[in-house]
Amino acid sequence: MHLTTKPPLPRFDPDSGENPFDFILRASAAHRAARAAQEQAEWRQQEQARRLIRELRDAGD
């Protein structure tokens, strides 16, 4: 089971006055954190499915 949504990528606003390199560092860190959260949610979903299958299998014995 995979989640179909991807975390949104931030957009650089040249009028913000932010240093482009700082933006890249901040955006990539935020993107990595969002991906890690997504992977953790997928892992939880898979673990929940495994647990349910195990319980159903044990109940059938």
Contacts in CASP RR format, 6 or more apart in sequence:
PFRMAT RR
TARGET T0000
AUTHOR 0000-0000-0000
METHOD contacts of the structure
MODEL  1
MHLTTKPPLPRFDPDSGENPFDFILRASAAHRAARAAQEQAEWRQQEQAR
RLIRELRDAGD
1 42 0 8 1.000
1 45 0 8 1.000
1 46 0 8 1.000
1 49 0 8 1.000
2 42 0 8 1.000
3 38 0 8 1.000
3 41 0 8 1.000
3 42 0 8 1.000
3 45 0 8 1.000
5 38 0 8 1.000
6 38 0 8 1.000
7 31 0 8 1.000
7 34 0 8 1.000
7 35 0 8 1.000
7 38 0 8 1.000
9 27 0 8 1.000
9 31 0 8 1.000
10 23 0 8 1.000
10 26 0 8 1.000
10 27 0 8 1.000
10 30 0 8 1.000
10 31 0 8 1.000
12 18 0 8 1.000
12 20 0 8 1.000
12 23 0 8 1.000
12 27 0 8 1.000
END
